[in-house]
């Protein structure tokens, strides 16, 4: 029972399809001439230019007869069909609207565009009939001349009859034309590969190292040559008036191969651009930009591949809108799930662009104190002075107040020198002048900023302010310079018999009317009051 039902369903479906298709033909088997919907108008235009029903005068009626002369309309109808065939466009009649009251959702007008590849070709409703628009009539000659720059129909008509003989779906003259076009393309490819690439080599050699240009340009020359001959082939192939199926096949190859080769060429050009910026980065004192160039290269290549893939898909007629929508939704989900990762990536871009620090710089940021050892996409590694590694996410580091000690041109050293109260004022003045001389004679000190003054009278000592700057490259040089300065000051104090004070306490005991004084010295403790800024 189920099998019988299945067979009946198949028979009914076939009958319905046959009946549906038969509605477009007369009883004598010819296509119905009607213009009540976009479908019927396009059907009349296409069907009456087929060999089986060839009648260009009927096909021309799809161009409003009240506004266009018959001869002009016939030429328009034939040329429009040639444009479709030359571009390899197979019109899917099942997708054409049969609605006689169709309204374009974008413009709100009774206008119908049958092909997304040719948006300037559309139909308009006039009264209760649909015809190709006046704009379409104006645009057809432009499209036709662009596709067929050279008219060879007269030359073909003058060829001997045997050139018109069909052989494997094509006429002999068409096969001959294909062979000549392939041969010429091959010759042009050789010229392009040998001569044009030579000039490109001379040009790029100014910006990129010679050995890099040689290896990269060899990989780039072949796709450039293929792109050139494919473009040339696609330009001149419509002249041969190939059958629609052949045109469709070749145009599909062109639509796939040309954007694919362009994507590959741009992908390779990123190597040139990266090498160019790497050459610039090598000349700069900064080490951080040397790390940026490889990251930018990878980013550019990923972008090129993504957009290239979308370009190829769109060019071969695949609607990428749902794909983009899906990617957008997926990207949103991924972004929500990877907020911290994205934050760190943008943080790394901020650190790179602002050049907050460089490799080897000593930075202080909250609980981070050490030298920058590695800067990555996600995190930065800092070597602490305890020789441990501190890994800080770039997103967090970008939000910190970073004190870059490595960016200092001068390094400050400020302290107070304490001398005893029994030192005369003349010795103090001599001592201060001697200190200034020591600082001025040292090669690693800043000479335009020097502060050595009698500064304060303390509880147990006279305070001399000592405030100077060192002009050194790193912390080791700073320590060495500081050692030399302090050693010289101590030698000077010894020569002048100037004693450094340390905290003391004097106790006075009352015994009758006499006073007995005793001094008690605290344990001698060296008090290093220097401040490393």
Buried (B, 14 or more C-beta within 10 A) or exposed (E): EEEEEEEEEEEEEEEEEEEEEEEBBEEEEBBEBBBEBBBBBBBBBBBBBEEEBEBBEBBBBBBBEEEBEEEEBBBBBBBBBBBBBBBBBEBEBEEBBEEBEBEEEEEEEBBBBBBEEBEBBBBBBBEEBBBBBEEBBEBBEEBBEEBBEEEBEEEBEEBEEEBEEEEEEBBBBBBBBBEEBEEBBEEBBEEBBEEBBEEBBEEBBEBBEEEBBEEBBEEBBBBBBBBBBBEBBBEBBBBBBBEBEBBBEBBBBBBBBBBBBBBBBBBBBBBBBBBBBBBEBEEEEEBBBBBBBEBBBEEBBEEBBEEBBBBBBBBBEEEBEEBEEEBEEEEEEEEEEEEEBBBBBEBBBBBBEEEBBBBEBBBBBEEBBBBBEEBEBBBBBBBEEEEEEBEBBBBBBBEBEBBBBBBBEBBBBBBBBBBBEEBEEEBBEBBBEBBEEBBEEBEBBBEEEBEBEBBEEEEBBBBBBBBBBBBBEEBEBBEEBBEBBBEBBEEBBEEBEBBBBBBEEEEEEEEEEEEEEEEEEEEEEEEEEEEEE
